[in-house]
Amino acid sequence: MPIGVPKVPYQIPGDEEATWVDLYNVMYRERTLFLGQEIRCKITNHITGLMVYLSIEDGISDIFLFINSPGGWLISGMAIFDTMQTVTPDIYTICLGIAASMASFILLGGEPTKRIAFPHARIMLHQPASAYYRARTPEFLLEVEELHKVREMITRVYAVRTGKPFWVVSEDMERDVFMSADEAKAYGLVDIVGDEMIDKHCDTDPVWFPEMFKDW
C-alpha cells in the first residue's frame, strides 16, 4: 500500500516544540522545490508560485530545484523557465533520474555555474512538438507557423546557454538526443556532475546544497 507523503518533525520559528508536518512542506521552507512529474499547468503553477513567494520572503538566499521529469507542455515549461529568470534569488537546478524535453530546458535555466546532474542522471533534448495535430487544415497551418517560432526561440536559448552554435543545436534537436551527466556537462547543459561535489565534500563543506543538508 502507498504510504503517502511522510511526515517529519519540524520546529516552526517561535514555537517551543516541533510539530509533525508533510516532508515537502519542510523542504519548501528550506527553499527546496521538486519537479518530479510531467510538466502540466498544475505543477507549473505550484512551482512558480513557490518561487515567487520565496523570492518575496528572501530575495538573496538560493533556491534549489530538483528535477526528475519526462518533460511536458511547452508553454508550462517556458513559464517555469521565465519565472526562474525573473525572481531575484539564484536558482540551482539539480537533475536526478531524468530531465527530458522541456525538463532539460528547465534544467538549462538554472543559474550558470549552478546547474548540476547526478552521476547516473539522463538528459534528453529534442524539438518541441504539437499536441493539436488533428486540427483542421487552416488552423493546423497557423499552428505549424507558431510552433516554428517557438522552436526557433527555444533553440536560441539552448545555443546561448550552452555556447553551441545555433545550427549545431538545431540539428541535434531534429532527433532525440540522450546524454549522460558527463555528456551533458560537455555539451553545456549542466556545469557540474554530482560526484564532483562529493569529492569536494571530502575537503570542504558543500556550498551548493541547502543548509539543512550540510551536516550530512
Secondary structure, 3 states (H helix, E strand, C coil): CCCCCCEEEECCCCCCCCEEEEHHHHHHHCCEEEECCCECHHHHHHHHHHHHHHHHHCCCCCEEEEEEECCECHHHHHHHHHHHHHCCCCEEEEEEEEEECHHHHHHHCCCCCCEEECCCCEEEECCCCCCCCCCCHHHHHHHHHHHHHHHHHHHHHHHHHHCCCHHHHHHHCCCCEEEEHHHHHHHCCCCEEHHHHHHHHCCCCCCCCCHHHCCC
